Amino acid sequence: MATETIGDYEIEYSGIHLADVEGWGAFVTIFGPSRNPMHRNEVFPHQRVAVETVFRTEGEAEQEARRVALTMLKH
């Protein structure tokens, strides 16, 4: 799982092996600003993105998850 900070937001993105099909899914969690440094404010809960796509590799899934997260933060 990769973590990246963009502005006030922290994103976690990963490729997770899918149990029901052969391949990988793209997953994202986004945390927003928090007044308490010991608490992470989850503004987009951990979930699969690009749900229609099964990726051949973990790296491909991770790249798509990052792309989706960056697009979400731009809006």
C-alpha positions in Angstrom: 0.0 0.0 0.0 1.4 3.4 -1.0 0.7 6.6 0.8 1.1 10.1 -0.6 0.3 13.5 0.8 -1.2 16.1 -1.6 -2.0 19.4 0.0 -4.1 18.8 3.1 -5.0 15.3 2.0 -3.4 11.9 2.5 -4.2 9.2 0.0 -3.6 5.5 0.4 -3.8 3.4 -2.8 -3.1 -0.2 -3.5 -3.7 -3.1 -5.8 -5.3 -6.0 -4.0 -5.5 -9.5 -5.3 -9.1 -10.5 -6.0 -10.4 -13.8 -4.6 -13.2 -14.3 -7.0 -11.4 -13.7 -10.3 -7.8 -13.9 -11.5 -6.4 -10.4 -11.2 -6.1 -7.3 -9.1 -8.5 -4.6 -8.0 -7.6 -0.9 -7.4 -8.4 0.4 -3.9 -8.3 4.0 -2.5 -8.7 5.7 0.9 -8.5 9.5 1.3 -8.0 11.2 4.6 -8.6 14.9 5.1 -7.4 17.5 7.5 -7.9 16.8 11.2 -7.5 19.0 14.3 -6.0 16.1 16.2 -2.7 14.9 14.9 -3.4 11.4 16.4 -6.6 11.0 14.4 -7.0 10.6 10.7 -10.2 12.0 9.2 -11.4 9.6 6.6 -13.2 11.5 3.9 -13.3 8.7 1.3 -13.5 5.3 3.0 -11.4 2.4 1.8 -13.1 1.0 -1.3 -12.5 -0.4 -4.7 -12.4 2.1 -7.6 -12.5 1.2 -11.3 -14.8 -1.6 -10.3 -15.5 -2.7 -13.8 -11.8 -3.4 -14.4 -9.6 -6.3 -13.3 -5.9 -5.6 -13.7 -3.3 -8.1 -14.7 -0.7 -6.9 -12.1 -0.7 -5.3 -8.7 1.3 -2.4 -10.2 -1.3 -1.7 -12.8 -4.1 -1.7 -10.2 -2.0 0.6 -8.0 -1.4 3.1 -10.8 -5.1 3.3 -11.6 -6.0 3.7 -7.9 -3.6 6.7 -7.7 -4.9 8.2 -10.9 -8.5 8.0 -9.6 -7.5 9.5 -6.2 -5.8 12.4 -7.9 -8.8 13.0 -10.1 -11.1 13.0 -7.1 -8.9 15.6 -5.3 -9.0 18.0 -8.3 -12.8 18.2 -8.1 
